[in-house]
Amino acid sequence: MSFANPSDAGLSALLQSARVFAVIGASPKPDRPVYGVMERLIAKGYTVVPVNPGQAGGEILGQKVYATLADVPAPADIVDIFRTSDAALGVVQDAIANKDRLGLKAVWMQIGVINDEAARLATDAGLTVVMDRCPKIELARLNVSRA
């Protein structure tokens, strides 16, 4: 069975219900796409929890940075993966290991991040999977407003 992203209605529902994004691969550099995505998520009313071992203990966009997903305090609704496609599998395994503690609903792989094995594992663990998409773009495209 091949992977299919949620329908537009499913994406809208996910984005409307989510409150907290844990962003794996966060960067303090304004010229990086991840920075712009985090900025937009914050502007739209989401809480963003940056995760980057090289920046742990510091702040990005006024948010405390954590070294690993295991260090992130609950809750987190969506794990947003800004890593390579190969690295996505390990991130998804970490997400599954922390799913119940964080209350995770979904893993979101950014544009260009495609890993079918990671998607299958996350789906099998009961997580919604979005792959090769960007929440910043989807928020605008679907005209999503959080409640």
Residue pairs with C-beta under 8 A, 6 or more apart in sequence:
3 116
3 119
3 120
3 129
3 131
5 11
5 129
5 130
5 131
5 132
5 133
6 14
6 128
6 130
8 142
10 128
11 130
11 133
11 138
11 142
12 142
12 144
14 78
14 105
14 106
14 128
14 130
15 135
15 138
15 139
15 142
15 144
15 146
16 144
16 145
16 146
16 147
17 77
17 105
18 46
18 77
18 78
18 105
18 106
19 46
19 47
19 75
19 77
19 146
20 46
20 47
20 48
20 49
20 75
20 76
20 77
20 78
21 38
21 41
21 46
21 47
21 48
21 49
21 76
21 77
21 78
21 79
21 80
21 108
21 135
22 49
22 51
22 69
22 72
22 76
22 78
22 79
22 80
22 102
23 34
23 37
23 38
23 41
23 48
23 49
23 50
23 51
23 80
23 82
24 51
24 52
24 69
24 79
24 80
24 81
24 82
24 83
24 91
25 34
25 51
25 52
25 81
25 82
25 83
26 34
26 35
26 38
26 48
26 50
26 51
26 52
26 55
26 60
26 65
26 82
27 34
27 35
27 52
27 55
27 60
27 82
28 35
28 55
28 58
28 60
29 35
30 36
33 82
33 110
34 82
34 110
35 60
35 61
36 136
37 80
37 82
37 110
37 134
37 135
37 136
38 48
38 50
38 60
38 61
38 63
39 61
40 135
40 136
40 139
41 48
41 135
41 136
42 48
42 61
42 63
44 139
44 144
44 146
45 146
46 146
47 63
48 61
48 63
49 63
49 64
49 66
49 72
49 73
49 76
50 60
50 61
50 63
50 64
50 65
50 66
51 65
51 66
51 67
51 68
51 69
51 71
51 72
52 60
52 65
52 67
53 67
53 68
55 65
56 65
56 66
56 67
56 71
57 64
57 65
57 67
58 64
58 65
59 65
66 72
68 94
69 79
69 91
69 94
69 95
69 98
69 102
70 94
70 97
70 98
72 98
72 102
74 101
74 102
74 103
75 102
75 103
76 102
76 103
76 104
77 103
77 104
77 105
77 106
78 104
78 105
78 106
78 107
78 108
78 135
79 91
79 92
79 95
79 104
79 106
79 107
79 108
80 108
80 110
80 135
81 87
81 88
81 91
81 92
81 107
81 108
81 109
81 110
81 113
82 110
82 113
83 91
83 113
84 113
85 109
85 112
85 113
85 114
85 115
86 115
88 109
88 113
88 114
88 115
88 118
89 115
89 117
89 118
89 121
91 107
91 118
92 107
92 115
92 118
92 119
92 121
92 122
93 121
95 104
95 107
95 122
95 127
96 121
96 122
96 125
96 127
98 104
99 125
99 126
99 127
104 127
105 127
105 128
106 127
106 128
106 129
106 130
107 118
107 122
107 127
107 128
107 129
107 130
108 129
108 130
108 133
108 135
109 115
109 118
109 119
109 129
109 130
109 131
109 132
109 133
110 132
110 133
110 134
111 132
111 133
111 134
111 137
112 132
113 131
113 132
114 131
114 132
115 131
119 129
119 131
122 129
123 129
130 138
138 144
